[in-house]
Amino acid sequence: MFLLLKNANLFAPTPLGINDILICGEKIIAIAPDLVVSVPAEIKIIDLQGKTTVPGFIDGHAHLIGGGGEGGFATRTPEVAIGNLIEAGITSICGLLGTDAATRHIASLYAKTKALRTEGISAWFFTGGYRVPSPTLTGNIGDDVTFLDACIGLKTAISDHRSSQSTVDELARIASQSRIGGMTSGKVGSVVVHLGDGDGHFDPLIGVIENTEIPIGQFIPTHVNRKRALLDAAKDWAKRGGNIDFTTGIDAEDTPAGSVKTSTGIAECLADGVPLDRISMTSDGNGSLPDFDTKGNMIGLTVAGFDTVPREFADLVEREKLDIATALAPITVNPARMLGLGGFKGKLKAGYDADIVVLDDVLTPETVIARGKPAMIGKERLIKGTFEA
């Protein structure tokens, strides 16, 4: 089936003005003003009436099978429902494990990734978790990345009392395994690195890049806005050529020692000379958001949502006064590059996947096309998960 979107105010993310978009199957096949299409097949036409139209959002860090567990079995968070992703404009997502690698398993994560693909969006996952040795499905990090089609890299954790307290040598070794698995299979083999509250900040990663040949771009350090000192260290890391990832669920206003709101932190980074293409932002969706006291005791727990992604995008435009193309980069072209999806995700371009979000007047997702199919039209969701009402 063909789908023709008429009169879209296109940000690809580069602003292109009013254009039509022709979709066949899962791909964009043409973008031009006033397209006239005659095909010997069914064609559906949607007039977007000049509304802001952007690439589908890419969320590179989510707990697809849930996370948590820091406060006992009853604090294990639930699995992701596809409807929450669609409503947030997320058409591509990457899952990973968190603290809990005892009751959560890579096999289940792989299965959930495949389920989301079946239900209608694009999905991948990272092997590993907080533990070292890393939990895997095949018994080897490199083999997971090489042979599991949906596995694109490794997750690990540093500077956190919940991590395995990896040495620089251990961190380098597991990063190398992911890198080699990626090289073997034509994937990126990126290493997502959970950064905790510890005072070590980026020190273990700096030890790796200064003492081995592993390139700085292999890593995606995340949660960089969890506290002021960590964000300051993240700026230095990014200026050296490294990637940094903001967590949109961290929405507290900036305080001298506390967390930094994502839109505030990104605007600050850009003003301080951090290259835009080094920055991404992700939801940490369905992960737990625990609050610990100074002795490491958990004193509170909430669950991260996905609506924080479009909210922080809108705040980048409305509060921080960034142009739409700049505000889109951390959820489109930048994560596409970091995750090795840059040849087919993150842009509205002929030959790319037809993942498209149409925004309303307050920059909230109104219509979503996922893999070429309408998933939500006028905020009425058309795609539902198998067990969603």
Secondary structure, DSSP 8 states (H G I E B T S, - for coil): -EEEEEEEEEESSSEEEEEEEEEETTEEEEEETT-----SS-EEEEE-TT-EEEE-EEEEEE-TT--B-TT-GGGB-----HHHHHHTTEEEEEE---S--SSS-HHHHHHHHHHHHHHTSEEEEEEE-SSSS---SSSSHHHHHHH-TTEEEEEEEESSTTS----HHHHHHHHHHHHHHHHHHTS--EEEEEE-SSTTTTHHHHHHHHHSS--GGGEEEE-TTSSHHHHHHHHHHHHTT--EEEETT------SSS---HHHHHHHHHHTT--GGGEEEE--BT-EEEEE-TTS-EEEEEE--STHHHHHHHHHHHTT---HHHHHGGGTHHHHHHTT-TTTSSS--TTSB--EEEE-TTS-EEEEEETTEEEEETTEE----TT--
